[in-house]
Amino acid sequence: MSLNDLIPVVNRLQDIVANANLSDLDLPLLTVIGSQSAGKSSVLENIVGKDFLPRGTGIVTRRPLILQLINIKQDDPLIRKPGVETDEDPDAMTLEDHLRNSMGGPDLPAEWGEFLHLPGKRFYNFQNAKREIERETARVAGKNKGISRIPINLKVYSPNVLNLTLVDLPGLTKIPVGDQPTDIERQIKNLVLEYISKPNSIILAVSPANVDLVNSEALKLARQVDPQGKRTIGILSKLDLMDHGTNALDILVGKVYPLKLGFIGVVNRSQQDISTNKSLKDSLAAEQDFFISHPAYRRMASHCGTEYLAKTLNRTLMNHIRDRLPDIKAKLNTLIGQTEQELATYGDDLDGAAEENRGALILQLLNRFSTCFISSIEGNSSDISTKELCGGARIYYVYNEVLGRSLRSINPLQNLTIRDIRTAIRNSTGPRPSLFVPELAFDLLVKPQIQLLEGPAHRCVELVYEELMKIGHGCGPKELARYPKLHARLIEVVSDLLRDRLGPTFRYVESLIDINRAYINTNHPDFVGAAAAMASVVDEKQRQSQKQKLRSARRIEKPGRTDGKVQETNGKVSSVKTVLDDKATPEKPQKSLVSEQAQKDEKDDSFDDSGSDSSESTDKDTFLNFFFGKDASPAQQKQAQDILASPQPPRLVNHISSVEYPDSAETSSVIQFHHSEAQQALEEQMDSLSISDEPLGEREQMECELIRRLIVSYFGIVRQTIQDQVPKAIMCLLVNYCKDAVQNTLVQTLYRESLFDELLYEDETLSQEREKCRKLLDSYKKASVVINEVV
Ligand SMILES: Nc1nc2c(ncn2[C@@H]2O[C@H](COP(=O)(O)OP(=O)(O)OP(=O)(O)O)[C@@H](O)[C@H]2O)c(=O)[nH]1
């Protein structure tokens, strides 16, 4: 097999490794070394088969030349790339040439060189390339024999070359000439070693036969990096210039210097041949004649010459490739398996599939989509996230955590000032003073409070709706990715279904609130009732009064200590003041009673039971004494009013003003109950218009407190009802409804023959991907055949 025979095999393998993204076939680097004028460039040129390297007497190669041969196919689009700069002289071009070039000409040569330092410029004429090498050498290394380690990179594109890299290096020399530095020998040696020490480098050590081999600098250096001679090929040049009567037979048969890859004798073109432009072809023929006709080499002529060198290189490259093959083969097998799997995920090509097959496919996809939707809600989907709550679990969370928490966060007495209560009581009694608990006022006041429950109930419906939407969007088998239009339509239909159900669910939840506002059932078994509430109010009042009396008594015993406390604890000034005042007027129960209640409210975040857990004591005597007893003194009234008019305890207000849902990522679930300052100011203004500053009577204070307790108790009952009923309503009207209806709705809307084409429109990128995948698989399979052939 000659180098030319190797080209197609290596090219196919190169294609394989490139396509399969395998590590490169990694063909060795051929590095030509030798003393000055040994014939390195000539050898290299013979291997490449192109006459393009500057040659001559004296030092010619003064910069490393990295020659990258790139194999291109005859029909490679690169060949006809329009608008490239060429080395052709425009003035010397004929009209025909111009036409040919402007049309991206069919006759452009398929071989050209391109320098790294002149990107985009093509050298179709290799004599021009030779001149450019000379110019570029002189530009960097000067004109006077100087050398430079900066390489010249030349790429040769041709259908007739192997993808190989060859390196031509400056000749080894001892004595500095021209601009060369005094340590030229060391510098060149280092430069050469840099290239040949790469294990991937095959060293072509050129030694001229007319110089004693013991003086071969090339062999000396090669031995340094390849002591066993495994990757060094000895080349004996200038065999034609040996003294008459002498020959290099001993060297060529390996008797003088041991090299595993052996020595090969060559006869390159002489300077005269170059001057007379002797063609490469003719010089190869002449070389052949030389060996056949030479008495010493005749017997081994088949193992001499450039052609044999090419064969040896070929064998070396093949061995190298064989070494790499098992690895490539294993990778290829894995890739074939993987690609087959990938191809299977794209599904069969539906082009030209029968109508019933399409119908069955659509039906199957609709069913799988609806099953996925249902199982996501029920929590038996196979694709359950472990990162966040989803589907049915998230709905449960909305009911229990989000709704429960937001309902609990509502203050039953929100927006309800003592003044509002007093005004309501007064309005409801009409012109007469009331005898008993003003029931109408309670009725009037509790209804707007019940309305407060509507916000969280609505939000709960919204959140469940949003979750169902999310489920709808994330649903469906993987195959749906292949049919983007079908997928979009499925989502659309489910979204429509959900949207249709949103209205009825909202309305039902609203009516739940309306129903609860329509009739205030004071007979509810859990309702605290007026008598019990009043009893608890009175009971607390009494207890408070007793406590205060006790404290007053103690203070009278130790007056100094009380004073000290007043000064020490700023925050408690008012309570201590109360005690002191109480001392002067012992019968002022109402104030401490109310403040106790405020403290109680403060402690109770949920606001729901403060009324209902009150004591059942019905101390009629005390109750009547209090309710129909003598009025409090004006001083007592003022004190009570101060406290009643005081705002809600700060912690309570903060708590109500912003309640966050536990799921911080769900910012939309944050329910805000902010009062705008403007609104508050307006309310205060209205208060001052509607309510006189007339202080509350003791009886009024008791009534207000009573109403407050009744509202808290009744509100708690309704809140519980709402917390119980809203999830049931949502399940019935939204979640279960959609679960039951999804499949039918999908089939009714989408299973229509007229829609099949549109719905089964395949994602273009996907069909391209499948095609690509199929081609890749083909190429892998072919590659596998190629590899088996090589072995
Ligand atoms: N007669 C004869 N001349 C040769 C042979 N090989 C090379 N030459 C001549 O030797 C001279 C140097 O050849 P090159 O190929 O330039 O040698 P080189 O080793 O590349 O030289 P530098 O790059 O300058 O180190 C040229 O004039 C060649 O024609 C050969 O086998 N026989």
The ligand as an SDF file (V2000), in Angstrom:
LIG
                    3D

 32 34  0  0  0  0  0  0  0  0999 V2000
   23.2890   15.5660   -5.9720 N   0  0  0  0  0  0  0  0  0  0  0  0
   22.4780   15.6510   -4.9340 C   0  0  0  0  0  0  0  0  0  0  0  0
   22.1900   16.8400   -4.4180 N   0  0  0  0  0  0  0  0  0  0  0  0
   21.3670   16.9010   -3.3710 C   0  0  0  0  0  0  0  0  0  0  0  0
   20.7730   15.7780   -2.7820 C   0  0  0  0  0  0  0  0  0  0  0  0
   19.9850   16.1540   -1.7540 N   0  0  0  0  0  0  0  0  0  0  0  0
   20.0840   17.4730   -1.7020 C   0  0  0  0  0  0  0  0  0  0  0  0
   20.8870   17.9550   -2.6460 N   0  0  0  0  0  0  0  0  0  0  0  0
   21.2780   19.3420   -2.8890 C   0  0  0  0  0  0  0  0  0  0  0  0
   21.7480   19.8440   -1.6560 O   0  0  0  0  0  0  0  0  0  0  0  0
   21.3880   21.1860   -1.4980 C   0  0  0  0  0  0  0  0  0  0  0  0
   20.7080   21.3420   -0.1650 C   0  0  0  0  0  0  0  0  0  0  0  0
   19.5340   20.6750   -0.2350 O   0  0  0  0  0  0  0  0  0  0  0  0
   18.3320   21.0650    0.6760 P   0  0  0  0  0  0  0  0  0  0  0  0
   17.2580   20.1020    0.4120 O   0  0  0  0  0  0  0  0  0  0  0  0
   18.0340   22.4970    0.5520 O   0  0  0  0  0  0  0  0  0  0  0  0
   19.0050   20.8110    2.0490 O   0  0  0  0  0  0  0  0  0  0  0  0
   18.5090   21.2770    3.4610 P   0  0  0  0  0  0  0  0  0  0  0  0
   19.0000   20.2710    4.3990 O   0  0  0  0  0  0  0  0  0  0  0  0
   17.0870   21.4730    3.4200 O   0  0  0  0  0  0  0  0  0  0  0  0
   19.2710   22.6260    3.6200 O   0  0  0  0  0  0  0  0  0  0  0  0
   19.0520   23.7170    4.7160 P   0  0  0  0  0  0  0  0  0  0  0  0
   17.5840   23.8380    4.8300 O   0  0  0  0  0  0  0  0  0  0  0  0
   19.6860   24.8890    4.1850 O   0  0  0  0  0  0  0  0  0  0  0  0
   19.6630   23.2120    5.9540 O   0  0  0  0  0  0  0  0  0  0  0  0
   20.5200   21.5160   -2.6820 C   0  0  0  0  0  0  0  0  0  0  0  0
   21.2250   22.1920   -3.6240 O   0  0  0  0  0  0  0  0  0  0  0  0
   20.1060   20.1930   -3.2200 C   0  0  0  0  0  0  0  0  0  0  0  0
   19.9410   20.2060   -4.6150 O   0  0  0  0  0  0  0  0  0  0  0  0
   21.0830   14.5140   -3.3300 C   0  0  0  0  0  0  0  0  0  0  0  0
   20.6320   13.4570   -2.9130 O   0  0  0  0  0  0  0  0  0  0  0  0
   21.9290   14.5160   -4.3940 N   0  0  0  0  0  0  0  0  0  0  0  0
  1  2  1  0
  2  3  2  0
  2 32  1  0
  3  4  1  0
  4  5  2  0
  4  8  1  0
  5  6  1  0
  5 30  1  0
  6  7  2  0
  7  8  1  0
  8  9  1  0
  9 10  1  0
  9 28  1  0
 10 11  1  0
 11 12  1  0
 11 26  1  0
 12 13  1  0
 13 14  1  0
 14 15  2  0
 14 16  1  0
 14 17  1  0
 17 18  1  0
 18 19  2  0
 18 20  1  0
 18 21  1  0
 21 22  1  0
 22 23  2  0
 22 24  1  0
 22 25  1  0
 26 27  1  0
 26 28  1  0
 28 29  1  0
 30 31  2  0
 30 32  1  0
M  END
$$$$
